[in-house]
């Protein structure tokens, strides 16, 4: 059952009406200083943009407000290795719809911490990750174990740069797995730099710049245009960057 806009788990996110932007992080990030809200209309929504634009900070705040542990995992995770999340979640309001039966917050940078927590919990929880320690697998294999075994469908899945450990072919597998889970009633909110990942059909893409968030299309994103230029004319691009010289 593919979810409609009305049946999404999170239908919108906005700042509290009384919020006045303080002169401190994260509101020192231009895009977040201009942030007013975001409406979700598709089961798959991407936040894309250059490093430092605030997309991961916004995604993190949405995940925390939705009840997830700041370092990742399911709603049952409550560990803290080193608190580093911003207070943005305190200023957010989520427009909630249906209640998900499953959920997961994947943060590429702290997935090691999640794997360590799983080792300490024991008690059969690794059966949900393929019955094999995530620390005994490569970074990419551990991500695949999560995708293959832990996500059950009818869930809210918030992913921060899931391509970080995945080869291009595995990123295509991610799209296949997403399609299965969307067909099973799931919603995805994803921050990514990967043109492959953001190519998911019928997804909505919001590009974050200093001017804020703007709805865009894959072929209009800076990431896609740069990758296309590299693939079609890499020598010219490398010469322009003074990496390759004329022979």
C-alpha positions in Angstrom: 0.0 0.0 0.0 1.7 3.2 -1.2 0.9 6.1 1.1 -0.8 9.2 -0.1 0.0 12.7 1.1 -2.9 12.5 3.6 -1.7 9.2 5.1 2.0 10.0 5.5 3.5 9.6 8.9 5.0 13.1 8.8 3.0 15.5 6.7 4.9 18.7 7.4 7.5 20.3 9.7 7.6 23.9 10.7 9.0 26.2 13.4 6.9 27.0 16.4 4.9 30.2 15.9 6.6 31.8 18.8 10.1 31.0 17.7 12.5 33.9 17.4 15.8 33.0 15.9 18.5 33.4 18.4 21.9 34.6 17.2 23.5 31.2 17.8 23.9 27.8 16.1 22.0 26.4 14.2 20.4 29.7 13.2 23.8 31.1 12.2 23.4 28.7 9.2 21.8 30.9 6.5 19.3 28.3 5.3 18.1 27.5 8.8 17.8 31.2 9.6 15.4 31.4 6.7 13.7 28.1 7.4 9.9 28.4 7.9 8.7 25.0 7.1 8.6 22.0 4.8 5.6 20.0 3.4 5.9 16.3 2.7 3.8 15.2 -0.3 5.5 12.0 -1.4 6.5 8.8 0.4 10.1 9.7 -0.6 11.6 13.1 0.1 15.2 14.1 -0.4 17.2 17.0 1.1 20.2 17.8 -1.1 22.8 20.5 -1.1 26.4 21.4 -0.5 28.3 20.6 2.7 27.5 23.0 5.5 24.1 24.1 4.2 22.3 22.6 7.2 20.5 19.6 5.6 21.9 17.0 8.1 21.1 19.4 11.0 17.5 19.7 9.8 17.2 16.0 9.2 18.6 15.3 12.6 16.1 17.7 14.3 13.2 16.0 12.4 14.4 12.6 13.6 14.7 13.6 17.2 11.3 15.3 17.2 9.9 12.1 15.8 11.2 10.2 18.8 14.5 8.8 17.5 17.8 8.7 19.3 20.1 11.5 18.1 22.9 9.0 17.2 20.6 6.8 15.3 18.7 3.5 15.6 15.1 2.7 16.3 13.0 4.4 18.9 14.1 1.8 21.4 17.7 3.2 21.3 18.5 5.5 24.2 22.3 5.6 24.3 24.6 8.7 24.0 28.3 8.4 23.1 28.9 12.2 22.8 25.9 14.5 22.5 26.5 16.8 19.5 23.0 17.5 18.2 21.7 21.0 17.9 18.7 22.3 19.8 16.7 22.9 16.6 14.3 20.0 17.4 13.0 22.0 20.4 11.7 24.7 17.9 10.1 22.3 15.5 6.4 21.2 15.1 5.7 18.0 13.2 2.4 17.5 11.4 1.8 13.9 12.2 -0.5 11.6 10.3 -0.8 7.8 10.6 1.3 6.0 13.2 4.1 3.9 11.8 4.6 0.4 13.0 8.4 0.5 12.3 11.0 3.2 12.2 14.7 3.8 11.9 17.1 6.8 11.9 20.3 6.0 10.0 23.2 8.4 10.4 26.2 7.3 8.4 28.7 9.1 10.8 27.4 7.5 13.9 26.4 4.0 12.7 29.6 2.6 14.3 28.1 3.7 17.6 24.8 2.0 16.8 26.7 -1.2 16.0 28.5 -1.0 19.3 25.3 -0.5 21.2 23.9 -3.6 19.5 26.8 -5.6 20.7 26.2 -4.5 24.3 22.4 -5.1 24.2 22.8 -8.7 23.0 19.6 -10.6 24.0 19.0 -11.8 20.4 18.7 -8.3 18.9 21.4 -9.2 16.2 18.8 -11.6 14.7 17.2 -8.4 13.3 20.5 -7.6 11.5 21.2 -11.0 9.9 22.5 -12.7 13.0 26.0 -11.4 12.5 28.0 -8.7 14.3 28.0 -5.5 12.4 31.6 -4.9 13.6 32.6 -8.1 11.8 31.5 -6.7 8.5 32.7 -3.9 6.3 30.9 -0.6 6.6 29.0 -1.3 3.4 28.0 -4.8 4.5 26.7 -3.5 7.8 24.5 -1.0 5.9 23.2 -3.8 3.7 22.5 -5.9 6.7 20.3 -3.1 8.0 18.5 -2.7 4.7 17.9 -6.4 4.2 17.0 -7.6 7.7 16.0 -4.8 10.0 13.5 -2.7 8.0 10.1 -4.3 8.2 7.9 -2.0 6.2 5.0 0.3 7.2 7.7 2.4 8.7 9.2 5.9 9.0 12.8 5.8 7.8 15.0 8.8 8.1 18.4 8.4 6.5 21.4 10.8 6.6 23.7 10.2 3.7 23.1 6.4 3.3 25.4 6.3 0.2 28.4 7.0 2.4 29.3 3.3 2.7 27.7 2.0 -0.5 29.3 1.4 -3.9 27.3 2.7 -7.0 25.8 -0.8 -7.5 24.8 -1.0 -3.9 23.2 2.4 -4.2 21.0 1.0 -6.9 20.1 -1.9 -4.6 19.1 0.7 -2.0 16.6 2.1 -4.5 15.2 -1.4 -5.1 14.8 -1.9 -1.4 13.2 1.5 -0.9 10.7 0.6 -3.6 9.8 -2.6 -1.8 9.4 -0.7 1.5 7.4 2.2 -0.1 5.0 -0.5 -1.6 4.6 -1.8 2.0 3.5 1.6 3.2 6.7 3.3 4.3 7.9 6.9 4.2 11.5 8.0 3.6 13.1 11.3 4.4 16.7 11.3 3.2 19.7 13.6 3.1 22.0 12.7 0.2 24.8 13.8 -2.1 24.3 10.9 -4.5 22.7 11.5 -7.9 22.0 7.8 -8.0 20.1 7.8 -4.7 18.2 11.0 -5.5 17.0 9.4 -8.8 14.3 7.5 -7.0 11.2 7.9 -9.2 8.4 10.3 -8.1 10.4 11.5 -5.1 10.4 15.2 -4.1 13.8 16.9 -4.0 14.4 20.0 -1.9 17.8 21.7 -2.5 19.2 23.7 0.4 21.2 26.8 -0.3 21.9 30.0 1.6 18.5 31.2 0.4 16.7 28.4 2.1 14.9 25.3 0.7 13.6 25.1 -2.9 11.7 22.3 -4.6 13.8 21.1 -7.6 14.3 18.2 -10.0 17.2 15.8 -10.2 18.6 17.2 -13.4 18.6 20.7 -11.9 20.6 19.9 -8.8 24.2 21.0 -8.7 25.2 17.4 -7.8 23.7 15.9 -10.9 25.0 18.6 -13.3 28.5 18.3 -12.0 28.5 14.5 -12.1 27.0 14.6 -15.7 29.8 17.0 -16.8 32.4 14.8 -15.2 31.1 11.6 -16.9 30.7 13.3 -20.3 33.8 15.5 -20.3 36.0 14.7 -17.4 39.3 15.7 -19.0 38.0 19.2 -19.7 36.8 19.5 -16.2 40.1 18.3 -14.7 42.0 20.7 -16.9 39.8 23.6 -15.7 40.5 22.5 -12.1 44.3 22.4 -13.0 44.4 18.8 -12.1 45.2 17.6 -15.7 47.3 19.6 -18.1 47.3 19.7 -21.9 49.6 17.2 -23.5 
